Amino acid sequence: MAEHKTAIPANKRFLTATDVAELLDVSRSTAYRIIKRLNDELNKAGKLTVAGKVSAKYFYENTYL
């Protein structure tokens, strides 16, 4: 995984809506919608998710940062 220049620690396994909002420069409500969409994809693949948080690995794999 490529190194990302953000204020978010590289070893953080899950990102919160605040983290996503900062990374993408969007509002927290938009960040929650993005997290829900990513978590819905993970649920369809049979993965366990946590509401309001998204796997950092999955987030970075599915966004252009």
N, C-alpha and C positions, 0 to 999 in steps of 0.2 A: 504494500500500500504506500502510495506517495506521501511525503510529508506535507501537511497542510499548514499554512501560515495563518493561524487563528489564535484567539485568546483561549480556546478550548483545549484542555490538556490532551495530548496525543494518546494517553493510556486510558481515557474515559471510554467505557464500554457502551454506555447509553447516553443519548442526547435528550435534553428536555426541550420544551417549546421555547424557552428563553435562549438556549444554545442555538437552535435552528433559526430563530428569528435573527439573532446576531450574525450567523454565518451567511444567511441569504438576504439580509437587509430587508426583512418583511416584518409585518406586525405579528404579535404573539397569536392572534386569532388565525391568521394565515398559516403560521407555523403549526398550530394544532391541526388544521385541515391537512397539511402536508404529512404530518406524523400519522394521522388517521389513514390516509391513503396508503402510505408505506406499510403500516401495520396490517391493513386489510390484505395487501399483497402477500405479506408473510403468513397471515392466517390461512389464506387459500393454499399456501404451500405446506400447511400443517405445522407451522412454527408457533411457539408460544410467544405472546407479546405482552407488554405492559402498557396500559392506557396512559397517554400523555408522555411516553418516552419511546424512542426508536433506537434500534441497534446502530451504533456509530458506524460500524463496518458497512451495514446495508445502506445507510444514508449516503455515505461517501461513494459507494459503488453506483448509486442511482441518481446522483446529482452531478452537475458540471461545476465543480469547484477547483 
